[in-house]
Amino acid sequence: MIEHISATDFTDCQRLFHGRGHAFENLSHVNVDWFAPIILITLYKAVDESWLLIQAQNLQALIKGCRSVQVQHRYEKFSPTQVLLGDVINKTVVTENKLSYHIELGKTQNSGLFLDMANGRSWVAEQAKDKSVLNLFAYTCAFSVVATAGGAAKVVNIDLSKASLSKGRENHQLNQLAKKNGKQIIFEGVDIFKSNSRIKKYGKYDLLICDPPSFQKGSVNIERDYAKIIRRIPQWMNVGAKVMLCLNSPDLNEQFLKDEVARECPDCVFEQRLANPDVYKEAHAGKGLKVLIFIYQP
């Protein structure tokens, strides 16, 4: 596996190996991430323990600053994480493009930062200056961090999970953005589908970021629910606003999202699809993350 890793700069957090794209034979069940000083191996099915230990040793030797190699068993209930080599480290702070983020391993399935969205965060940083930003499904508010650092006038973070938003506040504090030049950073722990008046309260907006989960029992089924979000764009957005719509489902392709927009908000004009980081190789087009940019032009 290590022979497929091309990275040479380990300053920033990053995916080192993306097996889930099915581009590497017999390795579609393995991902490897770098959250300094931790290498995290994520497994989607059981593997031979001796093979796993060899991989861990090779990975540890690859990065001088690695202090811990851990494995997360996604195929098991609650996705437990164990230390294979080195120190027991549950929390760390990582950097990406000179901004910092809290990372937590072992407690939840996700670490706190989705590495496949690195290019999306860079795009938001470039677009955000003087803008009013609506960040839906904000999670730990990484988009808000880059938008605020990029000069956004206001960022409104909406997420059902108040615990995630609390971590988002910590990420802003970590980057000394909590009260940056009087900028407004707002955190609303509400259901996006039931709180339209709360969302409208802070608008209208110049930039929309929508990065929903594909499915969460009892709250989100994005194949059914994306339309509910898209049809509200005219209520939320200023004329000429940029709209970033993301789609993580491997079962729904780019055309699904374009068709939803064409039906629910035809005044949104497609501009471009953002490329994913190079490491996210996909054997089958349309299976990976889709990030589409539209312009609202009524």
N, C-alpha and C positions, 0 to 999 in steps of 0.2 A: 504493500500500500504506500509506503513512504516514497517509493520511486515515482509516484504520480504527483507528489507535492512539489510545486515550482516556486513557492514563496521564498524570498530571501530576507525580507525586512519584516521583523516581528515587533516593531514599535507599537503598531495599532492592533486591536483585536480583529480577528478575521476568521473566516472558514479556511481551513487548510486542505481538506479533502471532502468532496461532495459525491458520495456514492449513491445517494438517493435519486440522482438524475439518471441512473441506469446506463451511464456512459462507460462504466468500467466493469468488465465481466466478473461475476461472482462477488461483487462488493456493493451491491445495491442496498444492502442493509446497514451500511456504515457511513457515518459522517464524523469529521474531526474538526474541532474548533479550538482557537487559541484565545483564551481570556487571561492575559498575563497575571500571575505566573503559572496559570493552570492550562494544561491541555485536556480538553474534554472529548472523549470518544462516545458517540451516541450510537447505540445498537438497536435495530428494529427486529432482530431475532437472535436467538441464542447462538453462541459460537464456541469453538473449542478453546478452553482456557489457556492452554499452552500457546496457541496461535495469538490469542489476545495479549498475553504477557510479552511475547516477542515484539508485537506491534507497539506496545507501550514503551518498551525499552528503546526501540528505534526512534520513536517520536521524542522521547525525553532527550536523547542524544542530539537530536536535530536542533533544539533551541537551548542555548546556553543558559538563559534565564528561567527555564522551566523548573519549578519547585514541586509540582504535583501533577500526576497523570490520573485522571478519574474516568469512570465509565458510567454512563446512564443507560439503564435497561428500559427502553421505551415499550418493549413488548410485555413488560410485567405491570401489574396493577400499581398505580401511583408512581410509576417510572422511577424506581429507586436509583440512587447514585452511590457508587463506592469508590474508594481510593485504591488504585492499583499500585502506584509507586509514589514515594515522596511524602510530603506533609499533608495533613488533614486541613484543608482550607475550604471553608464554606462561603466566604464572602471576599470579594476583591473589587478594586476600582480599575477600570480599563479606559483606554483612550481611543478615539477615532477622530481624525482630522483636528487634533488639538483640543477636543472637548472630552469630558470625562463622564463615565456612567457607572453606577453601582451595579454589580453583578452578584447574584446569589445562586448557589448550586445546592441541590439536594432537597430543598424544601418544596419546590414546585417544579412542574414539568419544564417551564421556560425560564431562561436565565435572567431576563430583564431587558435584553437587547436582541432584536432580530437582525442577524448579520447580513442576510440577503437583501436587506433594504438600505444598504450603505449608499448606493448610487442615488436612491430616492432622497436620502437625507442631504446629500451634497446638492441635489437639485433644489430642494427647499431652501437651503442656506443661500443659494444664489438668487432666489426669487423673492425673499422675504422682506427686504428693506422697505420700511415705512408702510408695510401692508398690515391689514387686519386679517388674522388667520383663524380659521375654524379647523380644529384637529379632532376628528371623530374616531372613536375607538382608540383613545389616546394611549392606553396601556401605561407604561412608565414615562411617557411624555418625551421620548427622544426627539420626535419631530419638533416639539415645542422648544426644546433646548437649542436645536440648530436654528430654528426660525428666530428666536429671541437673540441669539448670538449674531445672527445675520442682520439684525436691525429692525425686526418686526415691531410695529407700533403696539400691537395687541395680539395675544394668542389666547383662544378659548379652547380648553381641553375638556372633552366630554368622554366619560367612560362609566359604565355601570359599576365597576369595581373601585370602591373608595380606597381599598388597600393599594391598588396599582397607582392611583393618583397620588397617594401619600408618598410612594416611592418616586413619583414624578416630581413632586415638590423637592425631595431630597436631591434629585439630579440637578434641578435648577440651583439649589443652594451650593452644591458641589462645584458648580461652574460660576458661582458668584453672580447669578442672573436673577435671583429672587426679587430684587428691587433695582433692576438695571435702568438707571436714568428715568425713573418714573414710568417705565413701560408697564402695561397691564398684562399680567399673566393670571388667567382665571382657570379654576379647576371645579368642574361640576360633576359630581357623582350621580348621574341620572341615566335612565334608560333612553337611548336615542330615539327609539320608536314611540315613546310615550311623552316626550318632553319637547315638542316642537316650539312651544311658546318660550321655554327657557333658552333654547338655542337662538331663536329670533331676537331675544332680548338684547343680546350683545352685538347684533349685526347692524348693517349688512357687512359682508366680508369680501376681501379681495383675493383670498387664496383658501381653497378647501383641500384638506388632506383626509382621505377616507381609506383606512387600512383595516377592514373588518376581518374577524375570524370567519372561516368557511362554515363552521358549525359549532354552536354551543347549546347544549340541551336546555330547552326552556326559554332561550333568549334570541338566538340567531340561527337562521338557516339562510345563507346568503343567496342561494339560488332563488329562493322565494322572496327574500327581504331586500335585495339590492334596489329593486324598483321603488320601494318606499322611500329610500334615501334620495335617489336620483330625481324623482318628481318634485322634491322640495327645493331643488337648487334655485329656481327662480325666486323663492321666498327668502333665501339666505344670502344670495350672492349679488354683488355689484356688477354692472355691465363691464365686460372685459376681464372679469375675474378668471384666474387660472384654477383648474379643477384637476386634482390628482386622485384617480380612482384605482385602487389596488385590488388584486384578485389572487388569492393563494391556493384556491382549490385545484388539484390536479385533474379533476373531472370536468372543469369548465374552462373553455379557452378564451382567447382574446375577443373572438367574434361574439361570444355571449355578452360580454360587457358592452361592446359597441352597439349591439342590437338593443340592449336595455336602455342605453342612452338615447338612441334614435327614436325609440317608442315613448319614453317617459319625459325626455327633455331635448327635443330636436334642436333647440337653440344652442346646445353645447356642440362645438365644432372640434373634431379630433385634430390634435396637433402632432403628437408623437408618442411612441412607446419608449420608455427608458430601458436601456440595456441593464441586465443584471451583472454583478461582478463576474469577471472572467472565470473564476473558479467554479461557478455554478453551471457546469456543463450538463446539458440535457440530451438524452438519446432521442427523445420524442418531443417534437415541437409542441408547445402549448401546455406542457405538464408543470412547468415551474412557475415562479412568481411572475405575474403580469402587472406592470405599472403603466397606466395610460394617462396621458395629459390631454385635457380638453380646454377650450376657451369658451366662456359663456358670452354669447353674442346675440342677444335678442333683437 
